[in-house]
Amino acid sequence: MPQDLTVGYLLQQLQNLDPNLRVRIAVNPDFPFAHFLGTNLVINDGLVYLVEDGQEGYLPTAVSDRLSWA
């Protein structure tokens, strides 16, 4: 996966998924939490910013394991 994620790469990764799946952001391997993704996007200086919209709770252990954060 590229460090600078592009819209095209993100679309490619999501295109075959169930469109009803909910989206969360996995944050901070030392204190892993799941965060909601906001519905607003901000575009500035050639970058798209996805907005975090609050913390849901601890990241499930299975997700931490898959990310090698355990």
C-alpha positions in Angstrom: 0.0 0.0 0.0 1.4 3.4 -0.9 2.1 5.8 2.0 0.4 8.6 0.1 -3.1 7.0 -0.4 -4.9 8.3 -3.5 -8.6 8.5 -4.2 -8.1 6.0 -7.0 -6.3 3.5 -4.8 -9.0 3.8 -2.1 -11.8 3.4 -4.6 -10.0 0.3 -6.0 -9.8 -1.2 -2.5 -13.5 -0.5 -1.7 -15.2 -1.2 -5.1 -16.0 -4.9 -4.4 -17.2 -4.4 -0.9 -20.8 -4.4 0.3 -21.9 -0.7 0.1 -23.8 -1.1 3.4 -20.6 -1.9 5.4 -19.9 0.7 8.1 -16.6 2.5 8.1 -14.2 3.1 11.0 -10.7 4.4 11.3 -8.2 2.4 13.3 -6.0 4.8 15.2 -2.8 4.6 17.3 -1.2 1.1 17.7 -0.1 1.9 21.3 -3.6 2.8 22.4 -5.8 1.3 19.7 -9.3 2.8 19.3 -11.8 2.7 16.5 -13.1 6.1 15.4 -16.1 7.1 13.3 -15.4 8.7 9.9 -17.3 11.9 9.3 -19.4 12.6 6.3 -17.6 15.8 5.3 -14.6 15.9 3.0 -12.3 18.9 2.8 -10.2 19.4 -0.3 -7.2 21.8 0.1 -3.9 22.2 -1.9 -4.4 19.0 -3.8 -5.2 16.9 -0.7 -8.5 15.3 0.4 -9.1 15.3 4.1 -11.3 12.6 5.6 -12.8 13.9 8.9 -12.8 11.9 12.1 -16.1 12.2 13.9 -15.6 10.7 17.4 -14.4 7.6 19.1 -16.4 4.4 19.1 -14.4 2.4 21.5 -11.4 0.0 21.7 -10.3 -1.5 18.4 -11.3 -5.2 18.3 -8.3 -7.5 19.1 -8.7 -9.3 15.8 -8.2 -6.0 13.9 -5.2 -5.1 16.0 -3.8 -8.5 15.3 -4.3 -8.2 11.5 -2.6 -4.8 11.6 0.3 -6.3 13.6 -0.4 -3.8 16.4 -0.6 -6.5 19.1 
